[in-house]
């Protein structure tokens, strides 16, 4: 049995955030939607003290690389088109 793990890092800019509370509200909403819709693991891994920057790590484990790749691509697309955030950079690692 093959196990596939994908790790997506998203570097995000939240231009309308005027405080950490604003940023956390926007980022938390995005994280919660990803978790419930795709059953992925999501954590904010950098930018905790900056009110307009956040780095999210999104991980998915499965046994079908095409399925995992499709979900990771969809997550990336959602981040790139989110109305309250700007995607600055992303990286994908396969483990």
Buried (B, 14 or more C-beta within 10 A) or exposed (E): EEEBEBBBBBBBBBEEBEEEEBBBBBBEEBBEBBEEEBEBBBEBEEBEEBBBBBBBBBBBBBEEEEEBBEBBEEBBEBBEEBEBBEBEEBEEEEE
